[in-house]
Amino acid sequence: MTQAGRTGLGSAAVRGDAVYSVLIVDDHELFSTSLRMALRGHGIDAHQVVPHGSDAILSAAAGLTPGLVVLDLELGRGEDGTHLHGSELVAELKSAGWKVLIVSGSLDQAGTAAAIAAGAIGAVPKSSSFETLLDTVLGAAAGKPVMNDMDRQKWLAVHRACRAAENELNRRLGQLSRREREVLDLLAEGHRAAAIADRFVVSMTTVRTQIRSILAKLEVNSQLEAVALVRQQPRRGA
Protein backbone atom coordinates (compact mmCIF):
# COMPACT_ATOMS: atom_id res chain seq x y z
CA MET A 1 0.00 0.00 0.00
CA THR A 2 1.28 3.49 -0.78
CA GLN A 3 2.09 5.94 1.97
CA ALA A 4 -0.69 8.24 0.81
CA GLY A 5 -3.17 5.39 0.86
CA ARG A 6 -2.08 4.17 4.25
CA THR A 7 -2.29 7.54 5.99
CA GLY A 8 -5.40 8.81 4.26
CA LEU A 9 -3.72 12.23 4.33
CA GLY A 10 -1.70 12.18 1.11
CA SER A 11 2.01 12.75 0.84
CA ALA A 12 1.75 16.40 1.85
CA ALA A 13 -0.22 15.56 5.01
CA VAL A 14 -2.18 18.79 4.97
CA ARG A 15 -5.49 19.96 6.34
CA GLY A 16 -6.57 23.03 4.38
CA ASP A 17 -3.49 25.23 4.02
CA ALA A 18 -1.79 24.04 7.23
CA VAL A 19 0.56 21.12 7.65
CA TYR A 20 -0.93 18.61 10.10
CA SER A 21 1.18 18.43 13.27
CA VAL A 22 1.79 15.45 15.51
CA LEU A 23 3.53 16.04 18.85
CA ILE A 24 4.96 13.01 20.66
CA VAL A 25 5.22 13.38 24.43
CA ASP A 26 7.12 10.48 25.94
CA ASP A 27 10.08 10.11 28.29
CA HIS A 28 11.52 7.21 26.25
CA GLU A 29 13.63 8.95 23.62
CA LEU A 30 14.10 5.86 21.42
CA PHE A 31 10.34 5.37 21.13
CA SER A 32 9.70 9.06 20.45
CA THR A 33 12.45 9.34 17.85
CA SER A 34 11.44 6.14 16.04
CA LEU A 35 7.80 7.23 15.86
CA ARG A 36 8.68 10.77 14.79
CA MET A 37 10.89 9.53 11.96
CA ALA A 38 8.27 7.02 10.80
CA LEU A 39 5.57 9.70 10.77
CA ARG A 40 7.77 12.11 8.83
CA GLY A 41 8.30 9.34 6.33
CA HIS A 42 4.53 9.51 5.75
CA GLY A 43 4.61 13.26 5.17
CA ILE A 44 3.44 14.28 8.62
CA ASP A 45 5.01 17.23 10.46
CA ALA A 46 5.98 15.19 13.54
CA HIS A 47 7.78 16.57 16.59
CA GLN A 48 8.82 15.23 19.96
CA VAL A 49 9.30 16.87 23.33
CA VAL A 50 11.14 15.67 26.42
CA PRO A 51 8.61 15.92 29.28
CA HIS A 52 10.59 18.01 31.76
CA GLY A 53 7.35 19.46 33.07
CA SER A 54 3.83 20.38 32.08
CA ASP A 55 4.88 23.93 31.13
CA ALA A 56 7.49 22.61 28.68
CA ILE A 57 4.94 20.29 27.07
CA LEU A 58 2.25 22.94 26.75
CA SER A 59 4.77 25.44 25.42
CA ALA A 60 5.89 22.98 22.73
CA ALA A 61 2.25 22.40 21.76
CA ALA A 62 1.59 26.15 21.63
CA GLY A 63 4.37 26.56 19.09
CA LEU A 64 2.75 24.20 16.57
CA THR A 65 -0.43 24.10 14.53
CA PRO A 66 -2.81 21.96 16.63
CA GLY A 67 -3.16 18.41 15.36
CA LEU A 68 -2.59 15.21 17.33
CA VAL A 69 -0.67 14.70 20.58
CA VAL A 70 0.63 11.17 21.16
CA LEU A 71 0.80 11.22 24.95
CA ASP A 72 2.35 8.75 27.36
CA LEU A 73 0.80 8.46 30.82
CA GLU A 74 3.87 7.83 32.96
CA LEU A 75 6.11 10.79 32.22
CA GLY A 76 8.42 10.45 35.21
CA ARG A 77 9.27 13.48 37.31
CA GLY A 78 9.72 17.02 36.12
CA GLU A 79 12.67 19.24 36.93
CA ASP A 80 10.95 20.33 40.14
CA GLY A 81 10.65 16.69 41.27
CA THR A 82 6.88 16.57 40.83
CA HIS A 83 5.51 13.36 39.36
CA LEU A 84 3.94 14.10 35.98
CA HIS A 85 0.99 12.07 34.75
CA GLY A 86 -0.24 12.43 31.20
CA SER A 87 -3.93 12.42 32.10
CA GLU A 88 -3.47 15.79 33.81
CA LEU A 89 -2.58 17.42 30.48
CA VAL A 90 -5.44 16.15 28.34
CA ALA A 91 -8.06 18.80 29.11
CA GLU A 92 -5.71 21.73 28.51
CA LEU A 93 -4.34 20.25 25.29
CA LYS A 94 -7.87 19.60 24.06
CA SER A 95 -8.93 23.16 24.88
CA ALA A 96 -5.98 24.36 22.77
CA GLY A 97 -7.37 22.48 19.78
CA TRP A 98 -5.34 19.25 19.98
CA LYS A 99 -6.65 15.72 19.73
CA VAL A 100 -4.95 13.46 22.28
CA LEU A 101 -4.12 9.79 21.79
CA ILE A 102 -2.84 7.93 24.85
CA VAL A 103 0.08 5.56 24.27
CA SER A 104 1.18 3.88 27.46
CA GLY A 105 3.43 1.03 28.49
CA SER A 106 1.75 0.69 31.87
CA LEU A 107 -1.36 -1.16 32.95
CA ASP A 108 -2.74 2.05 34.46
CA GLN A 109 -6.44 1.52 33.84
CA ALA A 110 -7.39 4.34 36.19
CA GLY A 111 -5.04 6.76 34.42
CA THR A 112 -6.22 5.73 30.96
CA ALA A 113 -9.84 6.08 32.04
CA ALA A 114 -9.13 9.53 33.50
CA ALA A 115 -7.48 10.61 30.25
CA ILE A 116 -10.43 9.43 28.16
CA ALA A 117 -12.89 11.09 30.54
CA ALA A 118 -10.89 14.32 30.08
CA GLY A 119 -11.31 14.08 26.31
CA ALA A 120 -8.63 11.77 24.89
CA ILE A 121 -9.79 10.11 21.67
CA GLY A 122 -8.53 6.67 22.71
CA ALA A 123 -5.57 4.64 23.89
CA VAL A 124 -3.15 2.13 22.42
CA PRO A 125 -0.68 0.07 24.51
CA LYS A 126 3.04 0.23 23.82
CA SER A 127 3.03 -3.55 24.00
CA SER A 128 1.43 -3.47 20.54
CA SER A 129 3.73 -3.95 17.58
CA PHE A 130 5.34 -0.78 16.24
CA GLU A 131 3.36 -1.21 13.01
CA THR A 132 0.10 -1.28 14.98
CA LEU A 133 1.15 1.81 16.92
CA LEU A 134 2.09 3.62 13.73
CA ASP A 135 -1.12 2.63 11.95
CA THR A 136 -3.17 3.82 14.93
CA VAL A 137 -1.42 7.18 15.00
CA LEU A 138 -1.76 7.56 11.23
CA GLY A 139 -5.44 6.69 11.42
CA ALA A 140 -6.02 9.17 14.24
CA ALA A 141 -4.16 11.85 12.29
CA ALA A 142 -6.38 11.08 9.30
CA GLY A 143 -9.48 11.63 11.44
CA LYS A 144 -10.42 7.98 11.80
CA PRO A 145 -12.01 6.99 15.14
CA VAL A 146 -9.67 5.15 17.51
CA MET A 147 -12.49 3.58 19.50
CA ASN A 148 -16.22 3.18 19.19
CA ASP A 149 -18.83 4.63 21.52
CA MET A 150 -19.30 1.34 23.38
CA ASP A 151 -15.61 1.23 24.29
CA ARG A 152 -15.70 4.87 25.34
CA GLN A 153 -18.67 4.21 27.62
CA LYS A 154 -16.78 1.29 29.18
CA TRP A 155 -13.81 3.54 29.93
CA LEU A 156 -16.10 6.18 31.39
CA ALA A 157 -17.64 3.52 33.64
CA VAL A 158 -14.14 2.53 34.78
CA HIS A 159 -13.42 6.18 35.51
CA ARG A 160 -16.56 6.55 37.62
CA ALA A 161 -15.71 3.41 39.57
CA CYS A 162 -12.13 4.58 40.14
CA ARG A 163 -13.32 7.98 41.30
CA ALA A 164 -15.76 6.38 43.73
CA ALA A 165 -13.01 4.12 45.12
CA GLU A 166 -10.62 7.07 45.40
CA ASN A 167 -13.22 9.16 47.23
CA GLU A 168 -13.85 6.32 49.67
CA LEU A 169 -10.12 5.91 50.26
CA ASN A 170 -9.73 9.65 50.86
CA ARG A 171 -12.67 9.54 53.28
CA ARG A 172 -10.99 6.88 55.36
CA LEU A 173 -7.56 8.47 55.28
CA GLY A 174 -9.08 11.85 56.06
CA GLN A 175 -10.17 10.53 59.47
CA LEU A 176 -6.57 10.07 60.59
CA SER A 177 -4.87 12.67 62.74
CA ARG A 178 -1.62 14.19 61.46
CA ARG A 179 0.45 11.96 63.77
CA GLU A 180 -1.54 8.85 62.81
CA ARG A 181 -0.88 9.59 59.14
CA GLU A 182 2.82 9.97 59.88
CA VAL A 183 2.80 6.61 61.67
CA LEU A 184 0.97 4.98 58.77
CA ASP A 185 3.45 6.40 56.24
CA LEU A 186 6.34 5.04 58.29
CA LEU A 187 4.68 1.62 58.44
CA ALA A 188 4.28 1.77 54.65
CA GLU A 189 8.02 2.50 54.36
CA GLY A 190 8.75 -0.69 56.32
CA HIS A 191 9.47 0.74 59.77
CA ARG A 192 8.52 -1.34 62.79
CA ALA A 193 6.64 -0.04 65.81
CA ALA A 194 9.80 0.10 67.95
CA ALA A 195 11.59 2.26 65.38
CA ILE A 196 8.56 4.57 65.18
CA ALA A 197 8.51 4.90 68.96
CA ASP A 198 12.19 5.87 68.94
CA ARG A 199 11.62 8.35 66.12
CA PHE A 200 8.85 10.21 67.95
CA VAL A 201 10.37 9.66 71.41
CA VAL A 202 7.24 7.98 72.77
CA SER A 203 6.50 4.65 74.38
CA MET A 204 5.68 1.47 72.52
CA THR A 205 2.30 1.57 74.23
CA THR A 206 1.59 4.94 72.60
CA VAL A 207 2.55 3.68 69.15
CA ARG A 208 0.44 0.53 69.54
CA THR A 209 -2.52 2.69 70.58
CA GLN A 210 -2.01 4.85 67.50
CA ILE A 211 -1.84 1.78 65.26
CA ARG A 212 -5.07 0.40 66.72
CA SER A 213 -6.74 3.74 66.09
CA ILE A 214 -5.43 3.74 62.49
CA LEU A 215 -6.83 0.25 61.85
CA ALA A 216 -10.21 1.22 63.28
CA LYS A 217 -10.48 4.43 61.22
CA LEU A 218 -9.40 2.67 58.03
CA GLU A 219 -11.82 -0.20 58.74
CA VAL A 220 -9.14 -2.88 58.32
CA ASN A 221 -7.93 -5.72 60.53
CA SER A 222 -4.16 -5.64 60.16
CA GLN A 223 -1.19 -3.42 59.50
CA LEU A 224 -0.67 -5.19 56.17
CA GLU A 225 -4.18 -4.20 55.07
CA ALA A 226 -3.60 -0.61 56.23
CA VAL A 227 -0.33 -0.36 54.29
CA ALA A 228 -1.95 -1.90 51.20
CA LEU A 229 -4.74 0.68 51.45
CA VAL A 230 -2.46 3.71 51.65
CA ARG A 231 -0.42 2.43 48.71
CA GLN A 232 -3.56 2.58 46.59
CA GLN A 233 -3.39 6.35 46.59
CA PRO A 234 -2.63 7.71 43.11
CA ARG A 235 0.93 8.96 42.60
CA ARG A 236 -0.21 11.70 40.25
CA GLY A 237 0.93 15.06 41.42
CA ALA A 238 2.91 13.53 44.32
C-alpha positions in Angstrom: 0.0 0.0 0.0 1.3 3.5 -0.8 2.1 5.9 2.0 -0.7 8.2 0.8 -3.2 5.4 0.9 -2.1 4.2 4.2 -2.3 7.5 6.0 -5.4 8.8 4.3 -3.7 12.2 4.3 -1.7 12.2 1.1 2.0 12.7 0.8 1.8 16.4 1.9 -0.2 15.6 5.0 -2.2 18.8 5.0 -5.5 20.0 6.3 -6.6 23.0 4.4 -3.5 25.2 4.0 -1.8 24.0 7.2 0.6 21.1 7.7 -0.9 18.6 10.1 1.2 18.4 13.3 1.8 15.4 15.5 3.5 16.0 18.8 5.0 13.0 20.7 5.2 13.4 24.4 7.1 10.5 25.9 10.1 10.1 28.3 11.5 7.2 26.2 13.6 8.9 23.6 14.1 5.9 21.4 10.3 5.4 21.1 9.7 9.1 20.4 12.5 9.3 17.9 11.4 6.1 16.0 7.8 7.2 15.9 8.7 10.8 14.8 10.9 9.5 12.0 8.3 7.0 10.8 5.6 9.7 10.8 7.8 12.1 8.8 8.3 9.3 6.3 4.5 9.5 5.8 4.6 13.3 5.2 3.4 14.3 8.6 5.0 17.2 10.5 6.0 15.2 13.5 7.8 16.6 16.6 8.8 15.2 20.0 9.3 16.9 23.3 11.1 15.7 26.4 8.6 15.9 29.3 10.6 18.0 31.8 7.4 19.5 33.1 3.8 20.4 32.1 4.9 23.9 31.1 7.5 22.6 28.7 4.9 20.3 27.1 2.2 22.9 26.8 4.8 25.4 25.4 5.9 23.0 22.7 2.3 22.4 21.8 1.6 26.1 21.6 4.4 26.6 19.1 2.7 24.2 16.6 -0.4 24.1 14.5 -2.8 22.0 16.6 -3.2 18.4 15.4 -2.6 15.2 17.3 -0.7 14.7 20.6 0.6 11.2 21.2 0.8 11.2 24.9 2.4 8.8 27.4 0.8 8.5 30.8 3.9 7.8 33.0 6.1 10.8 32.2 8.4 10.5 35.2 9.3 13.5 37.3 9.7 17.0 36.1 12.7 19.2 36.9 10.9 20.3 40.1 10.6 16.7 41.3 6.9 16.6 40.8 5.5 13.4 39.4 3.9 14.1 36.0 1.0 12.1 34.7 -0.2 12.4 31.2 -3.9 12.4 32.1 -3.5 15.8 33.8 -2.6 17.4 30.5 -5.4 16.2 28.3 -8.1 18.8 29.1 -5.7 21.7 28.5 -4.3 20.2 25.3 -7.9 19.6 24.1 -8.9 23.2 24.9 -6.0 24.4 22.8 -7.4 22.5 19.8 -5.3 19.3 20.0 -6.6 15.7 19.7 -5.0 13.5 22.3 -4.1 9.8 21.8 -2.8 7.9 24.9 0.1 5.6 24.3 1.2 3.9 27.5 3.4 1.0 28.5 1.7 0.7 31.9 -1.4 -1.2 32.9 -2.7 2.1 34.5 -6.4 1.5 33.8 -7.4 4.3 36.2 -5.0 6.8 34.4 -6.2 5.7 31.0 -9.8 6.1 32.0 -9.1 9.5 33.5 -7.5 10.6 30.3 -10.4 9.4 28.2 -12.9 11.1 30.5 -10.9 14.3 30.1 -11.3 14.1 26.3 -8.6 11.8 24.9 -9.8 10.1 21.7 -8.5 6.7 22.7 -5.6 4.6 23.9 -3.2 2.1 22.4 -0.7 0.1 24.5 3.0 0.2 23.8 3.0 -3.6 24.0 1.4 -3.5 20.5 3.7 -3.9 17.6 5.3 -0.8 16.2 3.4 -1.2 13.0 0.1 -1.3 15.0 1.1 1.8 16.9 2.1 3.6 13.7 -1.1 2.6 12.0 -3.2 3.8 14.9 -1.4 7.2 15.0 -1.8 7.6 11.2 -5.4 6.7 11.4 -6.0 9.2 14.2 -4.2 11.9 12.3 -6.4 11.1 9.3 -9.5 11.6 11.4 -10.4 8.0 11.8 -12.0 7.0 15.1 -9.7 5.2 17.5 -12.5 3.6 19.5 -16.2 3.2 19.2 -18.8 4.6 21.5 -19.3 1.3 23.4 -15.6 1.2 24.3 -15.7 4.9 25.3 -18.7 4.2 27.6 -16.8 1.3 29.2 -13.8 3.5 29.9 -16.1 6.2 31.4 -17.6 3.5 33.6 -14.1 2.5 34.8 -13.4 6.2 35.5 -16.6 6.6 37.6 -15.7 3.4 39.6 -12.1 4.6 40.1 -13.3 8.0 41.3 -15.8 6.4 43.7 -13.0 4.1 45.1 -10.6 7.1 45.4 -13.2 9.2 47.2 -13.9 6.3 49.7 -10.1 5.9 50.3 -9.7 9.7 50.9 -12.7 9.5 53.3 -11.0 6.9 55.4 -7.6 8.5 55.3 -9.1 11.9 56.1 -10.2 10.5 59.5 -6.6 10.1 60.6 -4.9 12.7 62.7 -1.6 14.2 61.5 0.4 12.0 63.8 -1.5 8.9 62.8 -0.9 9.6 59.1 2.8 10.0 59.9 2.8 6.6 61.7 1.0 5.0 58.8 3.4 6.4 56.2 6.3 5.0 58.3 4.7 1.6 58.4 4.3 1.8 54.6 8.0 2.5 54.4 8.7 -0.7 56.3 9.5 0.7 59.8 8.5 -1.3 62.8 6.6 0.0 65.8 9.8 0.1 68.0 11.6 2.3 65.4 8.6 4.6 65.2 8.5 4.9 69.0 12.2 5.9 68.9 11.6 8.4 66.1 8.9 10.2 68.0 10.4 9.7 71.4 7.2 8.0 72.8 6.5 4.7 74.4 5.7 1.5 72.5 2.3 1.6 74.2 1.6 4.9 72.6 2.5 3.7 69.2 0.4 0.5 69.5 -2.5 2.7 70.6 -2.0 4.9 67.5 -1.8 1.8 65.3 -5.1 0.4 66.7 -6.7 3.7 66.1 -5.4 3.7 62.5 -6.8 0.3 61.8 -10.2 1.2 63.3 -10.5 4.4 61.2 -9.4 2.7 58.0 -11.8 -0.2 58.7 -9.1 -2.9 58.3 -7.9 -5.7 60.5 -4.2 -5.6 60.2 -1.2 -3.4 59.5 -0.7 -5.2 56.2 -4.2 -4.2 55.1 -3.6 -0.6 56.2 -0.3 -0.4 54.3 -2.0 -1.9 51.2 -4.7 0.7 51.4 -2.5 3.7 51.7 -0.4 2.4 48.7 -3.6 2.6 46.6 -3.4 6.4 46.6 -2.6 7.7 43.1 0.9 9.0 42.6 -0.2 11.7 40.2 0.9 15.1 41.4 2.9 13.5 44.3 
